[in-house]
Every structure is written in C-alpha cells, then in structure tokens.
Amino acid sequence: MQTNFSPLNPIAFHLGPISVHWYGIIIGFGALLGLYLATNECKKRGVSPDHLVDLIMFALPIAIISARLYYVLFEWGYYKNHISEIPAIWHGGIAIHGGLIGAIVTAIIFTYKRKISFWKLADITAPSILLGQAIGRWGNFMNQEAHGGPVSRAFLEQLHLPPFIINQMYIKGVYYHPTFLYESIWSFVGVILLISLRKVNLRRGEMFFTYLIWYSIGRFFIEGMRTDSLMLTSHLRIAQVISIVIILTSLLLITVRRMKGFSKDRYLNTEV
C-alpha cells in the first residue's frame, strides 16, 4: 500500500497574515462560471443581465451565510462551546440546503421588487446553480471532507481515478469513498441535462423544479454513503429527509401549477 505522500495543501497562498484557502477560491470560481453561463442565457431570454448581476450581489453572500448558519444550527452541540469558530467557513461546514433557502428567499424578494418573474429567472439560473455546486464540491476535496466510509486503495484504483484523488482520499491512515466526486459528477451530468431541456421549451418554473428533483435524487443516495452527515435523529440524515421533501414538493407543484393554469408561459418566451 502506498503511503509516502502528503495531502494537498488546503491553503492556496498567503497575503501577509491572511491565508487564502482553496475552498473559497473554488466556490468563487464556481459562482463566476455560473454567472457567465446565466448572463449569456439572460440575453437570449429577454432579461437584462444587470438584474442577474444585482441579484448575485445580494444572493451569494446571503446564501453563504445561511448555508453556514444552517450547518451550525444542526451542530449546535459543538458550536455552543466554540462560538469563535462559527465564522470559520474556510474550515468547511456549510450546507447546500441552507444556502438554497437563503438564495431562494433573496431571489423571491428581489424579483418582486424589480417586477420580474421569479420563475423565469429561476429557470435561467438553474443550470448555473447546479454548475456551482458541481465545482464547489472540489472545495470539500481540498479540505478532505464530505467523504464516505472506508474503502481499500484497490477499490479506488478500480474506479480508474487519477492518483491525486486517490492519495487525497487517504486520511489518517484510511482510504475513503470520494463521495464529493460522486456528487460532482452527478451535478455535471445534471447541468448537461438542464441545458438540453432548454430546447424542449418546458413550462415556466419546470426547469427549476427539474434541477431540484435531479439534485435531490443524487443527494439522497450519496448522502447515505457519507460519514459526516448532519443528523435529525440517530438514524435520520437531515439531507436525505430534505431531499425527499424537495422531490415530493416539486412534483406536487408541477402538477398543481399545470392543473390551475399557473404555468402557461414557456421557457423560450421572451416576456419577463
């Protein structure tokens, strides 16, 4: 068994006394790439890219804060005795579901104030959100977190993974499932699916619901493999419960909106 290697340094570089972590760089890169993708689509769909840029200015920091607060809330047994560590997101510990809640609430308020369709903007940005999540998981990779249970090196080699991934999954003498990679791949496939569905011209809002359903299906199964899940009870993983709720709610809303005629507009319509 090969063990003569060191994990990748989670710190990219230093600016004086400030340590710049790969975790933040990767999340920022994912956000910028997602913004680029969504900005191009806004131009095609008759939405001013300025609306999107303004929304990101509010939604991104709020999403990061809400993602952290969500995580801290369910890990309060630890953080109540380590209050000073609550802001330390560079150590990891942000929950995507918490970020989604913050971003969605912000987007609802923003679109109401700007008098533009929330559903239209949500459909446009759905692939970008998933792309950001796919890229962001590599921040977990750099921190050696969000992994699954123990496996052998031979198992990882059978997956035909490059050595740098296999070596990074060697943590304190044990190899682990690279669940960050499983979710990243699932999300990248979802991005391709969502972009392809643009040509199908779904009813307004259904692109966003498809994103929620796709991500939640993958998250449900992958979460069951992880060893660092936030727990609701001793047996219930919070992310799995939330994933089921999101899937069922999305399917219900798609059905109700169609039955009530709330989704007559189509994705390719340019009306705001």
Buried (B, 14 or more C-beta within 10 A) or exposed (E): EEEEEEBBEBEBEEEEEEEEBBBBBBBBBBBEBBBEBBBEBBEEBEBEBEBBEEBBEBBBEBBBBBBBBBBBEBBEEEBEEEEEEBEEBBEBBBBBBBBBBBBBBBBEEBBEEBEBBBBBBBBBBBBBBBBBBBBBBBBBBBBBBBBBEEBEBEEBEEEEBEEEBBBBBBEEEEBBBBBBBBBBBBBBBBBEBBBEBBEEEBBBBBBBBBBBBBBBBBBBEBBEBBEEBBEBEEEEBBBBBBBEEBBEBBEEBBEEBBEEEBBEBBBEBEEB
